[in-house]
Amino acid sequence: MIKYELIIYWSDEDHAFIVEVPELPGCMADGDTYELAVANVKIVIEQWIETARELGKPIPEPKGRLVYA
């Protein structure tokens, strides 16, 4: 289950859905369909966390919905 906020949008430039994970810097994925993009970002989140652990970097706790002013 993904507890991090996801920002999902269609990119005409890439001809794909893009998924960004704002709480994990640089963590993003894409896919030809919405469902594929979300499935791909699940893998990327796991890899991001695994790499952070290996490097001894802090792993942000999911904040859930972010509020913008």
mmCIF file of the N, C-alpha and C atoms, coordinates in Angstrom:
data_MODEL
# 
_entry.id   MODEL 
# 
loop_
_atom_site.group_PDB 
_atom_site.id 
_atom_site.type_symbol 
_atom_site.label_atom_id 
_atom_site.label_alt_id 
_atom_site.label_comp_id 
_atom_site.label_asym_id 
_atom_site.label_entity_id 
_atom_site.label_seq_id 
_atom_site.pdbx_PDB_ins_code 
_atom_site.Cartn_x 
_atom_site.Cartn_y 
_atom_site.Cartn_z 
_atom_site.occupancy 
_atom_site.B_iso_or_equiv 
_atom_site.pdbx_formal_charge 
_atom_site.auth_seq_id 
_atom_site.auth_comp_id 
_atom_site.auth_asym_id 
_atom_site.auth_atom_id 
_atom_site.pdbx_PDB_model_num 
ATOM 1   N N  . MET A 1 1  ? 0.839  -1.177 0.000   1.00 0.00 ? 1  MET A N  1 
ATOM 2   C CA . MET A 1 1  ? 0.000  0.000  0.000   1.00 0.00 ? 1  MET A CA 1 
ATOM 3   C C  . MET A 1 1  ? 0.890  1.248  0.000   1.00 0.00 ? 1  MET A C  1 
ATOM 4   N N  . ILE A 1 2  ? 0.565  2.179  -0.849  1.00 0.00 ? 2  ILE A N  1 
ATOM 5   C CA . ILE A 1 2  ? 1.309  3.424  -0.928  1.00 0.00 ? 2  ILE A CA 1 
ATOM 6   C C  . ILE A 1 2  ? 0.708  4.416  0.061   1.00 0.00 ? 2  ILE A C  1 
ATOM 7   N N  . LYS A 1 3  ? 1.540  4.923  0.953   1.00 0.00 ? 3  LYS A N  1 
ATOM 8   C CA . LYS A 1 3  ? 1.064  5.908  1.911   1.00 0.00 ? 3  LYS A CA 1 
ATOM 9   C C  . LYS A 1 3  ? 1.579  7.306  1.584   1.00 0.00 ? 3  LYS A C  1 
ATOM 10  N N  . TYR A 1 4  ? 2.482  7.385  0.610   1.00 0.00 ? 4  TYR A N  1 
ATOM 11  C CA . TYR A 1 4  ? 2.993  8.680  0.184   1.00 0.00 ? 4  TYR A CA 1 
ATOM 12  C C  . TYR A 1 4  ? 2.024  9.318  -0.806  1.00 0.00 ? 4  TYR A C  1 
ATOM 13  N N  . GLU A 1 5  ? 1.971  10.648 -0.776  1.00 0.00 ? 5  GLU A N  1 
ATOM 14  C CA . GLU A 1 5  ? 1.139  11.359 -1.736  1.00 0.00 ? 5  GLU A CA 1 
ATOM 15  C C  . GLU A 1 5  ? 1.716  11.155 -3.139  1.00 0.00 ? 5  GLU A C  1 
ATOM 16  N N  . LEU A 1 6  ? 0.827  10.927 -4.107  1.00 0.00 ? 6  LEU A N  1 
ATOM 17  C CA . LEU A 1 6  ? 1.223  10.789 -5.501  1.00 0.00 ? 6  LEU A CA 1 
ATOM 18  C C  . LEU A 1 6  ? 0.594  11.919 -6.301  1.00 0.00 ? 6  LEU A C  1 
ATOM 19  N N  . ILE A 1 7  ? 1.368  12.494 -7.188  1.00 0.00 ? 7  ILE A N  1 
ATOM 20  C CA . ILE A 1 7  ? 0.839  13.461 -8.141  1.00 0.00 ? 7  ILE A CA 1 
ATOM 21  C C  . ILE A 1 7  ? 0.897  12.779 -9.502  1.00 0.00 ? 7  ILE A C  1 
ATOM 22  N N  . ILE A 1 8  ? -0.266 12.609 -10.124 1.00 0.00 ? 8  ILE A N  1 
ATOM 23  C CA . ILE A 1 8  ? -0.369 11.863 -11.374 1.00 0.00 ? 8  ILE A CA 1 
ATOM 24  C C  . ILE A 1 8  ? -0.945 12.782 -12.443 1.00 0.00 ? 8  ILE A C  1 
ATOM 25  N N  . TYR A 1 9  ? -0.278 12.833 -13.586 1.00 0.00 ? 9  TYR A N  1 
ATOM 26  C CA . TYR A 1 9  ? -0.768 13.673 -14.679 1.00 0.00 ? 9  TYR A CA 1 
ATOM 27  C C  . TYR A 1 9  ? -0.335 13.097 -16.024 1.00 0.00 ? 9  TYR A C  1 
ATOM 28  N N  . TRP A 1 10 ? -1.033 13.505 -17.054 1.00 0.00 ? 10 TRP A N  1 
ATOM 29  C CA . TRP A 1 10 ? -0.711 13.096 -18.415 1.00 0.00 ? 10 TRP A CA 1 
ATOM 30  C C  . TRP A 1 10 ? 0.293  14.083 -18.995 1.00 0.00 ? 10 TRP A C  1 
ATOM 31  N N  . SER A 1 11 ? 1.329  13.577 -19.657 1.00 0.00 ? 11 SER A N  1 
ATOM 32  C CA . SER A 1 11 ? 2.330  14.407 -20.306 1.00 0.00 ? 11 SER A CA 1 
ATOM 33  C C  . SER A 1 11 ? 2.220  14.228 -21.812 1.00 0.00 ? 11 SER A C  1 
ATOM 34  N N  . ASP A 1 12 ? 1.783  15.281 -22.517 1.00 0.00 ? 12 ASP A N  1 
ATOM 35  C CA . ASP A 1 12 ? 1.738  15.223 -23.987 1.00 0.00 ? 12 ASP A CA 1 
ATOM 36  C C  . ASP A 1 12 ? 3.137  15.045 -24.558 1.00 0.00 ? 12 ASP A C  1 
ATOM 37  N N  . GLU A 1 13 ? 4.112  15.676 -23.925 1.00 0.00 ? 13 GLU A N  1 
ATOM 38  C CA . GLU A 1 13 ? 5.493  15.599 -24.390 1.00 0.00 ? 13 GLU A CA 1 
ATOM 39  C C  . GLU A 1 13 ? 6.021  14.164 -24.362 1.00 0.00 ? 13 GLU A C  1 
ATOM 40  N N  . ASP A 1 14 ? 5.711  13.443 -23.270 1.00 0.00 ? 14 ASP A N  1 
ATOM 41  C CA . ASP A 1 14 ? 6.194  12.063 -23.099 1.00 0.00 ? 14 ASP A CA 1 
ATOM 42  C C  . ASP A 1 14 ? 5.207  11.022 -23.612 1.00 0.00 ? 14 ASP A C  1 
ATOM 43  N N  . HIS A 1 15 ? 3.976  11.449 -23.897 1.00 0.00 ? 15 HIS A N  1 
ATOM 44  C CA . HIS A 1 15 ? 2.915  10.520 -24.315 1.00 0.00 ? 15 HIS A CA 1 
ATOM 45  C C  . HIS A 1 15 ? 2.735  9.416  -23.270 1.00 0.00 ? 15 HIS A C  1 
ATOM 46  N N  . ALA A 1 16 ? 2.697  9.844  -21.999 1.00 0.00 ? 16 ALA A N  1 
ATOM 47  C CA . ALA A 1 16 ? 2.589  8.881  -20.903 1.00 0.00 ? 16 ALA A CA 1 
ATOM 48  C C  . ALA A 1 16 ? 2.031  9.581  -19.668 1.00 0.00 ? 16 ALA A C  1 
ATOM 49  N N  . PHE A 1 17 ? 1.510  8.768  -18.748 1.00 0.00 ? 17 PHE A N  1 
ATOM 50  C CA . PHE A 1 17 ? 1.146  9.276  -17.440 1.00 0.00 ? 17 PHE A CA 1 
ATOM 51  C C  . PHE A 1 17 ? 2.416  9.364  -16.604 1.00 0.00 ? 17 PHE A C  1 
ATOM 52  N N  . ILE A 1 18 ? 2.575  10.450 -15.880 1.00 0.00 ? 18 ILE A N  1 
ATOM 53  C CA . ILE A 1 18 ? 3.728  10.665 -15.015 1.00 0.00 ? 18 ILE A CA 1 
ATOM 54  C C  . ILE A 1 18 ? 3.231  10.646 -13.577 1.00 0.00 ? 18 ILE A C  1 
ATOM 55  N N  . VAL A 1 19 ? 3.991  9.985  -12.702 1.00 0.00 ? 19 VAL A N  1 
ATOM 56  C CA . VAL A 1 19 ? 3.667  9.948  -11.277 1.00 0.00 ? 19 VAL A CA 1 
ATOM 57  C C  . VAL A 1 19 ? 4.878  10.480 -10.517 1.00 0.00 ? 19 VAL A C  1 
ATOM 58  N N  . GLU A 1 20 ? 4.641  11.522 -9.720  1.00 0.00 ? 20 GLU A N  1 
ATOM 59  C CA . GLU A 1 20 ? 5.684  12.087 -8.871  1.00 0.00 ? 20 GLU A CA 1 
ATOM 60  C C  . GLU A 1 20 ? 5.351  11.799 -7.417  1.00 0.00 ? 20 GLU A C  1 
ATOM 61  N N  . VAL A 1 21 ? 6.392  11.579 -6.611  1.00 0.00 ? 21 VAL A N  1 
ATOM 62  C CA . VAL A 1 21 ? 6.233  11.345 -5.175  1.00 0.00 ? 21 VAL A CA 1 
ATOM 63  C C  . VAL A 1 21 ? 6.964  12.495 -4.470  1.00 0.00 ? 21 VAL A C  1 
ATOM 64  N N  . PRO A 1 22 ? 6.258  13.594 -4.177  1.00 0.00 ? 22 PRO A N  1 
ATOM 65  C CA . PRO A 1 22 ? 6.917  14.794 -3.662  1.00 0.00 ? 22 PRO A CA 1 
ATOM 66  C C  . PRO A 1 22 ? 7.716  14.593 -2.369  1.00 0.00 ? 22 PRO A C  1 
ATOM 67  N N  . GLU A 1 23 ? 7.314  13.657 -1.541  1.00 0.00 ? 23 GLU A N  1 
ATOM 68  C CA . GLU A 1 23 ? 7.998  13.450 -0.258  1.00 0.00 ? 23 GLU A CA 1 
ATOM 69  C C  . GLU A 1 23 ? 9.316  12.681 -0.409  1.00 0.00 ? 23 GLU A C  1 
ATOM 70  N N  . LEU A 1 24 ? 9.534  12.069 -1.568  1.00 0.00 ? 24 LEU A N  1 
ATOM 71  C CA . LEU A 1 24 ? 10.764 11.328 -1.825  1.00 0.00 ? 24 LEU A CA 1 
ATOM 72  C C  . LEU A 1 24 ? 11.468 12.001 -3.008  1.00 0.00 ? 24 LEU A C  1 
ATOM 73  N N  . PRO A 1 25 ? 12.421 12.891 -2.744  1.00 0.00 ? 25 PRO A N  1 
ATOM 74  C CA . PRO A 1 25 ? 13.054 13.671 -3.803  1.00 0.00 ? 25 PRO A CA 1 
ATOM 75  C C  . PRO A 1 25 ? 13.560 12.816 -4.967  1.00 0.00 ? 25 PRO A C  1 
ATOM 76  N N  . GLY A 1 26 ? 13.156 13.214 -6.166  1.00 0.00 ? 26 GLY A N  1 
ATOM 77  C CA . GLY A 1 26 ? 13.596 12.526 -7.374  1.00 0.00 ? 26 GLY A CA 1 
ATOM 78  C C  . GLY A 1 26 ? 12.838 11.258 -7.688  1.00 0.00 ? 26 GLY A C  1 
ATOM 79  N N  . CYS A 1 27 ? 11.878 10.898 -6.859  1.00 0.00 ? 27 CYS A N  1 
ATOM 80  C CA . CYS A 1 27 ? 11.131 9.648  -7.048  1.00 0.00 ? 27 CYS A CA 1 
ATOM 81  C C  . CYS A 1 27 ? 9.948  9.898  -7.982  1.00 0.00 ? 27 CYS A C  1 
ATOM 82  N N  . MET A 1 28 ? 10.015 9.268  -9.150  1.00 0.00 ? 28 MET A N  1 
ATOM 83  C CA . MET A 1 28 ? 8.929  9.387  -10.111 1.00 0.00 ? 28 MET A CA 1 
ATOM 84  C C  . MET A 1 28 ? 8.960  8.216  -11.072 1.00 0.00 ? 28 MET A C  1 
ATOM 85  N N  . ALA A 1 29 ? 7.835  8.000  -11.746 1.00 0.00 ? 29 ALA A N  1 
ATOM 86  C CA . ALA A 1 29 ? 7.722  6.912  -12.717 1.00 0.00 ? 29 ALA A CA 1 
ATOM 87  C C  . ALA A 1 29 ? 6.738  7.338  -13.793 1.00 0.00 ? 29 ALA A C  1 
ATOM 88  N N  . ASP A 1 30 ? 6.644  6.509  -14.824 1.00 0.00 ? 30 ASP A N  1 
ATOM 89  C CA . ASP A 1 30 ? 5.680  6.795  -15.883 1.00 0.00 ? 30 ASP A CA 1 
ATOM 90  C C  . ASP A 1 30 ? 5.061  5.495  -16.364 1.00 0.00 ? 30 ASP A C  1 
ATOM 91  N N  . GLY A 1 31 ? 4.072  5.629  -17.238 1.00 0.00 ? 31 GLY A N  1 
ATOM 92  C CA . GLY A 1 31 ? 3.425  4.458  -17.809 1.00 0.00 ? 31 GLY A CA 1 
ATOM 93  C C  . GLY A 1 31 ? 2.468  4.869  -18.908 1.00 0.00 ? 31 GLY A C  1 
ATOM 94  N N  . ASP A 1 32 ? 2.216  3.953  -19.828 1.00 0.00 ? 32 ASP A N  1 
ATOM 95  C CA . ASP A 1 32 ? 1.304  4.221  -20.943 1.00 0.00 ? 32 ASP A CA 1 
ATOM 96  C C  . ASP A 1 32 ? -0.136 4.401  -20.475 1.00 0.00 ? 32 ASP A C  1 
ATOM 97  N N  . THR A 1 33 ? -0.475 3.777  -19.336 1.00 0.00 ? 33 THR A N  1 
ATOM 98  C CA . THR A 1 33 ? -1.806 3.918  -18.761 1.00 0.00 ? 33 THR A CA 1 
ATOM 99  C C  . THR A 1 33 ? -1.658 4.402  -17.319 1.00 0.00 ? 33 THR A C  1 
ATOM 100 N N  . TYR A 1 34 ? -2.749 4.914  -16.792 1.00 0.00 ? 34 TYR A N  1 
ATOM 101 C CA . TYR A 1 34 ? -2.784 5.370  -15.402 1.00 0.00 ? 34 TYR A CA 1 
ATOM 102 C C  . TYR A 1 34 ? -2.384 4.224  -14.476 1.00 0.00 ? 34 TYR A C  1 
ATOM 103 N N  . GLU A 1 35 ? -2.981 3.067  -14.693 1.00 0.00 ? 35 GLU A N  1 
ATOM 104 C CA . GLU A 1 35 ? -2.738 1.902  -13.843 1.00 0.00 ? 35 GLU A CA 1 
ATOM 105 C C  . GLU A 1 35 ? -1.284 1.450  -13.910 1.00 0.00 ? 35 GLU A C  1 
ATOM 106 N N  . LEU A 1 36 ? -0.713 1.460  -15.114 1.00 0.00 ? 36 LEU A N  1 
ATOM 107 C CA . LEU A 1 36 ? 0.680  1.050  -15.271 1.00 0.00 ? 36 LEU A CA 1 
ATOM 108 C C  . LEU A 1 36 ? 1.618  2.043  -14.593 1.00 0.00 ? 36 LEU A C  1 
ATOM 109 N N  . ALA A 1 37 ? 1.302  3.334  -14.693 1.00 0.00 ? 37 ALA A N  1 
ATOM 110 C CA . ALA A 1 37 ? 2.132  4.346  -14.050 1.00 0.00 ? 37 ALA A CA 1 
ATOM 111 C C  . ALA A 1 37 ? 2.135  4.151  -12.534 1.00 0.00 ? 37 ALA A C  1 
ATOM 112 N N  . VAL A 1 38 ? 0.972  3.868  -11.948 1.00 0.00 ? 38 VAL A N  1 
ATOM 113 C CA . VAL A 1 38 ? 0.887  3.644  -10.499 1.00 0.00 ? 38 VAL A CA 1 
ATOM 114 C C  . VAL A 1 38 ? 1.631  2.358  -10.120 1.00 0.00 ? 38 VAL A C  1 
ATOM 115 N N  . ALA A 1 39 ? 1.485  1.311  -10.915 1.00 0.00 ? 39 ALA A N  1 
ATOM 116 C CA . ALA A 1 39 ? 2.209  0.060  -10.639 1.00 0.00 ? 39 ALA A CA 1 
ATOM 117 C C  . ALA A 1 39 ? 3.717  0.301  -10.703 1.00 0.00 ? 39 ALA A C  1 
ATOM 118 N N  . ASN A 1 40 ? 4.156  1.076  -11.681 1.00 0.00 ? 40 ASN A N  1 
ATOM 119 C CA . ASN A 1 40 ? 5.587  1.364  -11.818 1.00 0.00 ? 40 ASN A CA 1 
ATOM 120 C C  . ASN A 1 40 ? 6.114  2.184  -10.650 1.00 0.00 ? 40 ASN A C  1 
ATOM 121 N N  . VAL A 1 41 ? 5.317  3.150  -10.171 1.00 0.00 ? 41 VAL A N  1 
ATOM 122 C CA . VAL A 1 41 ? 5.810  3.978  -9.072  1.00 0.00 ? 41 VAL A CA 1 
ATOM 123 C C  . VAL A 1 41 ? 5.901  3.170  -7.780  1.00 0.00 ? 41 VAL A C  1 
ATOM 124 N N  . LYS A 1 42 ? 5.084  2.152  -7.611  1.00 0.00 ? 42 LYS A N  1 
ATOM 125 C CA . LYS A 1 42 ? 5.218  1.292  -6.432  1.00 0.00 ? 42 LYS A CA 1 
ATOM 126 C C  . LYS A 1 42 ? 6.608  0.667  -6.398  1.00 0.00 ? 42 LYS A C  1 
ATOM 127 N N  . ILE A 1 43 ? 7.068  0.196  -7.540  1.00 0.00 ? 43 ILE A N  1 
ATOM 128 C CA . ILE A 1 43 ? 8.403  -0.411 -7.645  1.00 0.00 ? 43 ILE A CA 1 
ATOM 129 C C  . ILE A 1 43 ? 9.484  0.628  -7.367  1.00 0.00 ? 43 ILE A C  1 
ATOM 130 N N  . VAL A 1 44 ? 9.322  1.810  -7.946  1.00 0.00 ? 44 VAL A N  1 
ATOM 131 C CA . VAL A 1 44 ? 10.321 2.864  -7.781  1.00 0.00 ? 44 VAL A CA 1 
ATOM 132 C C  . VAL A 1 44 ? 10.394 3.326  -6.323  1.00 0.00 ? 44 VAL A C  1 
ATOM 133 N N  . ILE A 1 45 ? 9.247  3.417  -5.641  1.00 0.00 ? 45 ILE A N  1 
ATOM 134 C CA . ILE A 1 45 ? 9.245  3.786  -4.222  1.00 0.00 ? 45 ILE A CA 1 
ATOM 135 C C  . ILE A 1 45 ? 10.035 2.754  -3.414  1.00 0.00 ? 45 ILE A C  1 
ATOM 136 N N  . GLU A 1 46 ? 9.786  1.473  -3.671  1.00 0.00 ? 46 GLU A N  1 
ATOM 137 C CA . GLU A 1 46 ? 10.519 0.417  -2.961  1.00 0.00 ? 46 GLU A CA 1 
ATOM 138 C C  . GLU A 1 46 ? 12.017 0.535  -3.215  1.00 0.00 ? 46 GLU A C  1 
ATOM 139 N N  . GLN A 1 47 ? 12.403 0.800  -4.469  1.00 0.00 ? 47 GLN A N  1 
ATOM 140 C CA . GLN A 1 47 ? 13.820 0.948  -4.807  1.00 0.00 ? 47 GLN A CA 1 
ATOM 141 C C  . GLN A 1 47 ? 14.415 2.191  -4.146  1.00 0.00 ? 47 GLN A C  1 
ATOM 142 N N  . TRP A 1 48 ? 13.653 3.278  -4.111  1.00 0.00 ? 48 TRP A N  1 
ATOM 143 C CA . TRP A 1 48 ? 14.117 4.521  -3.484  1.00 0.00 ? 48 TRP A CA 1 
ATOM 144 C C  . TRP A 1 48 ? 14.419 4.259  -2.012  1.00 0.00 ? 48 TRP A C  1 
ATOM 145 N N  . ILE A 1 49 ? 13.486 3.602  -1.322  1.00 0.00 ? 49 ILE A N  1 
ATOM 146 C CA . ILE A 1 49 ? 13.653 3.322  0.105   1.00 0.00 ? 49 ILE A CA 1 
ATOM 147 C C  . ILE A 1 49 ? 14.821 2.363  0.331   1.00 0.00 ? 49 ILE A C  1 
ATOM 148 N N  . GLU A 1 50 ? 14.930 1.336  -0.482  1.00 0.00 ? 50 GLU A N  1 
ATOM 149 C CA . GLU A 1 50 ? 16.031 0.377  -0.353  1.00 0.00 ? 50 GLU A CA 1 
ATOM 150 C C  . GLU A 1 50 ? 17.380 1.072  -0.537  1.00 0.00 ? 50 GLU A C  1 
ATOM 151 N N  . THR A 1 51 ? 17.483 1.930  -1.524  1.00 0.00 ? 51 THR A N  1 
ATOM 152 C CA . THR A 1 51 ? 18.728 2.657  -1.777  1.00 0.00 ? 51 THR A CA 1 
ATOM 153 C C  . THR A 1 51 ? 19.055 3.598  -0.618  1.00 0.00 ? 51 THR A C  1 
ATOM 154 N N  . ALA A 1 52 ? 18.047 4.295  -0.109  1.00 0.00 ? 52 ALA A N  1 
ATOM 155 C CA . ALA A 1 52 ? 18.269 5.197  1.034   1.00 0.00 ? 52 ALA A CA 1 
ATOM 156 C C  . ALA A 1 52 ? 18.790 4.416  2.233   1.00 0.00 ? 52 ALA A C  1 
ATOM 157 N N  . ARG A 1 53 ? 18.219 3.248  2.489   1.00 0.00 ? 53 ARG A N  1 
ATOM 158 C CA . ARG A 1 53 ? 18.683 2.413  3.609   1.00 0.00 ? 53 ARG A CA 1 
ATOM 159 C C  . ARG A 1 53 ? 20.139 2.005  3.415   1.00 0.00 ? 53 ARG A C  1 
ATOM 160 N N  . GLU A 1 54 ? 20.460 1.565  2.188   1.00 0.00 ? 54 GLU A N  1 
ATOM 161 C CA . GLU A 1 54 ? 21.829 1.134  1.896   1.00 0.00 ? 54 GLU A CA 1 
ATOM 162 C C  . GLU A 1 54 ? 22.836 2.265  2.083   1.00 0.00 ? 54 GLU A C  1 
ATOM 163 N N  . LEU A 1 55 ? 22.421 3.486  1.776   1.00 0.00 ? 55 LEU A N  1 
ATOM 164 C CA . LEU A 1 55 ? 23.304 4.644  1.888   1.00 0.00 ? 55 LEU A CA 1 
ATOM 165 C C  . LEU A 1 55 ? 23.253 5.301  3.268   1.00 0.00 ? 55 LEU A C  1 
ATOM 166 N N  . GLY A 1 56 ? 22.395 4.765  4.149   1.00 0.00 ? 56 GLY A N  1 
ATOM 167 C CA . GLY A 1 56 ? 22.263 5.334  5.481   1.00 0.00 ? 56 GLY A CA 1 
ATOM 168 C C  . GLY A 1 56 ? 21.562 6.681  5.488   1.00 0.00 ? 56 GLY A C  1 
ATOM 169 N N  . LYS A 1 57 ? 20.765 6.949  4.477   1.00 0.00 ? 57 LYS A N  1 
ATOM 170 C CA . LYS A 1 57 ? 20.027 8.215  4.374   1.00 0.00 ? 57 LYS A CA 1 
ATOM 171 C C  . LYS A 1 57 ? 18.682 8.098  5.078   1.00 0.00 ? 57 LYS A C  1 
ATOM 172 N N  . PRO A 1 58 ? 18.171 9.210  5.589   1.00 0.00 ? 58 PRO A N  1 
ATOM 173 C CA . PRO A 1 58 ? 16.860 9.167  6.253   1.00 0.00 ? 58 PRO A CA 1 
ATOM 174 C C  . PRO A 1 58 ? 15.733 8.900  5.252   1.00 0.00 ? 58 PRO A C  1 
ATOM 175 N N  . ILE A 1 59 ? 14.736 8.178  5.711   1.00 0.00 ? 59 ILE A N  1 
ATOM 176 C CA . ILE A 1 59 ? 13.561 7.878  4.894   1.00 0.00 ? 59 ILE A CA 1 
ATOM 177 C C  . ILE A 1 59 ? 12.397 8.663  5.488   1.00 0.00 ? 59 ILE A C  1 
ATOM 178 N N  . PRO A 1 60 ? 11.860 9.620  4.729   1.00 0.00 ? 60 PRO A N  1 
ATOM 179 C CA . PRO A 1 60 ? 10.758 10.428 5.258   1.00 0.00 ? 60 PRO A CA 1 
ATOM 180 C C  . PRO A 1 60 ? 9.539  9.577  5.584   1.00 0.00 ? 60 PRO A C  1 
ATOM 181 N N  . GLU A 1 61 ? 8.897  9.909  6.702   1.00 0.00 ? 61 GLU A N  1 
ATOM 182 C CA . GLU A 1 61 ? 7.632  9.267  7.046   1.00 0.00 ? 61 GLU A CA 1 
ATOM 183 C C  . GLU A 1 61 ? 6.559  9.834  6.130   1.00 0.00 ? 61 GLU A C  1 
ATOM 184 N N  . PRO A 1 62 ? 5.653  9.004  5.657   1.00 0.00 ? 62 PRO A N  1 
ATOM 185 C CA . PRO A 1 62 ? 4.566  9.526  4.819   1.00 0.00 ? 62 PRO A CA 1 
ATOM 186 C C  . PRO A 1 62 ? 3.723  10.524 5.606   1.00 0.00 ? 62 PRO A C  1 
ATOM 187 N N  . LYS A 1 63 ? 3.484  11.675 5.020   1.00 0.00 ? 63 LYS A N  1 
ATOM 188 C CA . LYS A 1 63 ? 2.651  12.695 5.661   1.00 0.00 ? 63 LYS A CA 1 
ATOM 189 C C  . LYS A 1 63 ? 1.229  12.624 5.186   1.00 0.00 ? 63 LYS A C  1 
ATOM 190 N N  . GLY A 1 64 ? 0.999  11.809 4.148   1.00 0.00 ? 64 GLY A N  1 
ATOM 191 C CA . GLY A 1 64 ? -0.342 11.755 3.595   1.00 0.00 ? 64 GLY A CA 1 
ATOM 192 C C  . GLY A 1 64 ? -0.598 12.978 2.738   1.00 0.00 ? 64 GLY A C  1 
ATOM 193 N N  . ARG A 1 65 ? -1.787 13.470 2.791   1.00 0.00 ? 65 ARG A N  1 
ATOM 194 C CA . ARG A 1 65 ? -2.161 14.611 1.958   1.00 0.00 ? 65 ARG A CA 1 
ATOM 195 C C  . ARG A 1 65 ? -1.399 15.868 2.347   1.00 0.00 ? 65 ARG A C  1 
ATOM 196 N N  . LEU A 1 66 ? -0.750 16.459 1.361   1.00 0.00 ? 66 LEU A N  1 
ATOM 197 C CA . LEU A 1 66 ? -0.036 17.705 1.599   1.00 0.00 ? 66 LEU A CA 1 
ATOM 198 C C  . LEU A 1 66 ? -0.989 18.866 1.381   1.00 0.00 ? 66 LEU A C  1 
ATOM 199 N N  . VAL A 1 67 ? -0.810 19.911 2.145   1.00 0.00 ? 67 VAL A N  1 
ATOM 200 C CA . VAL A 1 67 ? -1.671 21.082 2.030   1.00 0.00 ? 67 VAL A CA 1 
ATOM 201 C C  . VAL A 1 67 ? -0.851 22.230 1.483   1.00 0.00 ? 67 VAL A C  1 
ATOM 202 N N  . TYR A 1 68 ? -1.357 22.834 0.443   1.00 0.00 ? 68 TYR A N  1 
ATOM 203 C CA . TYR A 1 68 ? -0.671 23.976 -0.164  1.00 0.00 ? 68 TYR A CA 1 
ATOM 204 C C  . TYR A 1 68 ? -1.449 25.244 0.122   1.00 0.00 ? 68 TYR A C  1 
ATOM 205 N N  . ALA A 1 69 ? -0.740 26.328 0.400   1.00 0.00 ? 69 ALA A N  1 
ATOM 206 C CA . ALA A 1 69 ? -1.404 27.612 0.663   1.00 0.00 ? 69 ALA A CA 1 
ATOM 207 C C  . ALA A 1 69 ? -1.499 28.422 -0.609  1.00 0.00 ? 69 ALA A C  1 
# 
